[in-house]
Amino acid sequence: MTNTPPAPETQVADAAPDNWVDTMAPAATRPYLRLSRADRPIGTWLLLLPCWWGLTLAMLYDQSARWEDAWIAIGCGIGAWLMRGAGCTWNDITDRNIDGQVARTRSRPIPSGQVTVRGAVIWMCVQALLAFGILLTFHPAAILLGVLALVPVAIYPFAKRFTWWPQVFLGLAFNWGALLAWTAHRGQLDAPAVLLYAAGIAWTLYYDTIYAHQDIEDDALIGVKSTARLFGANTPQWLRRFLVATVGLMGLAVIFAGTEQASVLALVAALAGPWAMGWHLAWQLRGLDIESPEKCMILFRANRDTGFIPLIFFVGALLV
């Protein structure tokens, strides 16, 4: 535990210059909000969107919509913000020595001295407890799943130390909401949710491999593993495989969810979601330049829109 006093206020390197944390938040809260990545909201979207996929697909599965579904959607939104913050805080606590050796991450609050490790631990616990309070309002089966989600969250920061595939562990953690939201609506876990979860993992492998190419040189120097380092120049070929897996698995999830009760029109509308998502991923692939960290960041952030595409079609399928 370090007793290093906080350093002068420093914006995190990969945050947008005009983000709300650095322009609007009270000065005393900024280091902690940066620790939670509140200045970089893309991660919250990537955690939240699989939740909304799971909820809307569950509604399609049993052709029912209840008032409590609105709370599930809102609760997932608040919970995603809190748990993304808690998870990122945990990640920065465990990676504080590594982050100080990487150009893009050395400005983060712990290695730059803005927040002490003790302060980070307290902040992590506060966020996790608030998220747990929201989780307790869901179905008991969903509560159990929410508690189990802590396992991949806890393991992920260490994965890059022992496997070339840490993005798999990120996918396991970031797409858990597909299982949780489905179960919150249905009261049980069914096969379509598992297929949707697998599709989300493939999607995470796609976008986080692009993201990891920003740090490939520093990671090589300090011995941190990633799929970006593993694939190297073969990254485009691997991304095509992840694209196909994402679209195929999500398509199967839709078919299993929609064949029993949904109309043919609703099923076709829902299937258009993974199809359109695949085209957006293909667009990213055409613009990929693994030698350009700036381009990699732009494409990574574009995955918020990628994740919204199937959601729009799933909602549309509920309305036809």
HELIX and SHEET records of a PDB file:
HELIX    1   1 TRP A   20  THR A   23  1                                   4    
HELIX    2   2 ALA A   27  THR A   29  5                                   3    
HELIX    3   3 ARG A   30  LEU A   35  1                                   6    
HELIX    4   4 ILE A   42  ASP A   62  1                                  21    
HELIX    5   5 TRP A   67  THR A   94  1                                  28    
HELIX    6   6 ARG A   96  ASP A   99  1                                   4    
HELIX    7   7 VAL A  117  LEU A  135  1                                  19    
HELIX    8   8 PRO A  140  LEU A  148  1                                   9    
HELIX    9   9 LEU A  150  PHE A  162  1                                  13    
HELIX   10  10 PRO A  166  PHE A  174  1                                   9    
HELIX   11  11 TRP A  176  ARG A  186  1                                  11    
HELIX   12  12 ALA A  191  ALA A  212  1                                  22    
HELIX   13  13 HIS A  213  ASP A  215  5                                   3    
HELIX   14  14 ILE A  216  ILE A  222  1                                   7    
HELIX   15  15 THR A  227  PHE A  231  1                                   5    
HELIX   16  16 GLY A  232  ASN A  234  5                                   3    
HELIX   17  17 THR A  235  GLY A  258  1                                  24    
HELIX   18  18 VAL A  264  ARG A  286  1                                  23    
HELIX   19  19 PRO A  293  ARG A  301  1                                   9    
HELIX   20  20 ASN A  303  LEU A  319  1                                  17    
END                                                                             
